[in-house]
Amino acid sequence: MLQRLLFVILFFAAIPFGLAQDTNPFSKGKQPIGGVDRNNSGSSQNITIPIDKPSIELYKIFSQARDTTYVDTTLSMAKEYKFNYLRKDNFELLPFSNVGQTYNSLGYSFEKLLLKPSFGARARHFNYMELEDTYYYQMPTPLTEMYYKTAFEQGQQLDAFFSINTHKRLNFTIAYKGLRSLGKYQNILTSTGNFRFTTNYSTKNQRYFVRAHMVTQDLLNEENGGIQDEFIPLFISNDPEFDDRGRIEVNFENAESILVGKRFHLDHEYVLIKPDSTSSNEVRIGNIVSFEDKYFEYRQESPYSGFGDSYQTSGLRDRTTLEDFYAEANVKYKNNTLGAISFFTGYSDLNYGYDAILHLDEGTITNRIKGNFIRVGGSYAKQFKEFSLNADVGYNVSGDFDGNYLKGQVGYAFNERNAVKAGISINSKAPNYNYLLYQSDYIEYNWQNDFENVQQQRLSFSFESDQFFDAEVSYTGIENYTYFLGENSTTEAGLEVTTPKPFQFNGRVDYFKATVFKEFRYKKFGLNNTIMYQKAIDGDGVFKVPEFVTRNSLFYMDEWFNKALKVQTGVTFKYFTEYQMNRYDPVLAEFYVQRDQEFGGFPLIDLFFNAKVKQTRIFIKFEHVNSLFSSTNEYFSDPQNPYRDAVVRFGLVWNFFL
């Protein structure tokens, strides 16, 4: 793998960084000039004509899929929903008590199609920036964005982004998101960092394009296993002795986990044939090289009896590693008549596992899953008047992992304000690595399985309308669904414990999901609504979701002080029905199915006041205000971990345009 890493670094070094500075290359106005003031005869002075600022649409953002958006500095409810640690709308997520901890899932999406297993510790990946979370930029002038928000007890969170263009065709960005928060309860400190560097370059003749990035991440959480069982009734009854959450006894105070990863990625292409006035044909050849190295580690000073017996009496340390190398060659053809067609062939080399082979009475557990495979695939896209057609296909033709996917989507735009889309997809891939192989200092957390591929079929339909509402309906069928289930066992000391074990469902999971969004506006008032209905029609014993989730925001927007200050204030109500909520396991950093207790059925009410002055947006929120008026505390993020108490938090997003 070292040779492959050096190969990636050499590609980065080959990117032509040394281009000359181009002052304000996107400016549409005139540069400052000197001249004579004809209204003041007999004297002369320099006259400076102001430069027009570049349009905001020129500050472009490119996704890995080549979709293009631009920097948005508006104040809206969408920005209110995204002002959080993830910087994404977390409608389908329920956070734990401290910022930077995990989230329980209130809904699931199966849109992502893969050909290989994913790394485990999925409960720690919510803030892990994957390939599709990395963006490239084209900026006419340098741009800086500062995100800041308060945390809980001796902590802050900051996301600083800086982009500079040394030339119109060469852009660099550097960004870092950091968090440190002590939290309200014992031993739940979080300390995380996400560093990103990207570059985007094209030659003057627009034939050669390069996009590259480097991302390094370290996500540290102290773990406490949640509140001790005997203290949960006292917490629910709102015992005043425990108003100071630090006095509540937790299961342990000597453990922490960390997820660390680094990724180097290069994507470049060359235009062999450019379209001109006589032909619309375009042919591109491309190459992608990507390398990712990551590990998850759980550390504990002494064993906790609730996880069962252990091989070590002190200094427990479970470390799981993955090295993932990928190289691809592709060709793309585009024509006004035929549309856009692409083909690719890729090679993957994977190395997952541990440092030692484990010999047990029941058998031997190996230490590594190594493999490589070759994949092929392609895509097709065509726009014909109001119709659009998209298709993607991928298949592992040889190697150690079987996998395939097929996706098709057709869309129709009635007009500029109303459109529909319908899609179908199938996907087959191996379960995540930690279902197949896991080693731990805890005896019950060791296994090796030969599970079948997970088979997934999905139908979807969406309706987008500025006039009426937005809606999305999906139906997903899953065969060989893999999950973790809490299983009872007895330790050598005769203690009854419940630990998660991996299973593969021998039936079929059928999951229906419908989401409707609509915002009503009347003068300066608005009502923003998102309602989701979902149900596991089959397989509800292993696939747990709340039947209804709703979020409704009543708000007021206005412009004050001669329109110098834009304000937005209101209240947000969120609610989800009771269900058998999954439980978090810190050793695996996974959620597992439990069938004993139901949680939910409680509202989450937030008051907010937001403002915008020029390019600065200020956010103030009184979170979970309704808990102040409740006689009981039945707010939980999982069966052992309470939801957040009422708290006032504030922050801002500040954009600097030069």
PETAVEN-V124177 format. One line per field, one symbol per residue. phi: phi as a letter, one per 40 degrees, with the letter a starting at -180 (. if undefined). burial: + if it has 9 or more other ideal C-beta (glycine too) atoms within 8 Angstrom, else -. A space follows every 10 residues. Layout:
BEGIN
phi->???
burial->???
END
This chain:
BEGIN
phi->.ccccccccc cccccccccc cbcfcccccc cdbcabcccb cgabacbbcd cccccccccc bbcccgcbbb cbbcbacccc cccadcfbcb dcbbcccbcg ccbcccabbb ccbbbacbcc fccbccbccc dccbbbbbbc bdbbbbbaac bbfgaababb bbbbbcadbb bbbbaabbaa acgcbcfbdb ababbbbbab bacccfbbbb baabbbabbb bcbbggccdc cccccccgcc cbcccccccb cabbbababb aabbbbbbab ccbbcacbac cbbbbaabba bbbaabbbba cacbcccgcb cbcagcabbb babbbababa bbbbaccchb bbbabbbbbb abibcbcbbb ccibbcbabb aaabbbiaaa aabbfccbbb abaaaccahc bcaaaabbab babcacbbab abaaababac cddcccaaba ccccbbaabb ccccbbbaba abbbaccbab aabbbbbbbg cbabbcbcab cccgccbbbc bcbbccbbcb bbabbbbabb bbfcbabbbb bbbaaccbgc cbbbaccbbb bbbcabbabb ffgcbcbaai bbbbaaccac ccbcbcccfb cbcbbbbbbh gbcbbbbbbb abbfbbbbbb abcfccccbb cbbbbbcadb bcccccabba aabbbbbb
burial->+--++-+++- ++--+----- -+-++++--- ------+--- ---------- +--+-+-+++ +++------+ ----+-+-++ +++++----+ ++++++++++ +++++++--+ --+++++-++ +++++++++- ---+++++++ +++++++++- ++--++++++ +++++++--+ +++-++++++ ++++++++++ -+++++++++ +-+----+++ ++++++++++ +++++++--- ++-+++-+-- -+--+--+-+ ++--++++++ ++++++++++ +--------- ++++++++++ ++++++++++ --+++-++++ -----+++++ ++++++++++ +++++---++ ++++++++++ ++++---+-- ----+++-++ ++++++++++ ++----++++ ++++++--+- +-++++++++ +++----+++ ++++++++++ ++++++++++ ++-++++-+- +-++++++++ +++-+----+ ++++++++++ ++++++--+- +-----++++ +++++--+++ +++++++-+- ----++++++ ++++++--++ -+++++-+++ +++-+++--- ----++++-+ +++++++-++ ++++++++++ ++++----++ ---+++++++ ++---+++++ +++++++--- --+-++++++ +++++++-++ ++++++--
END
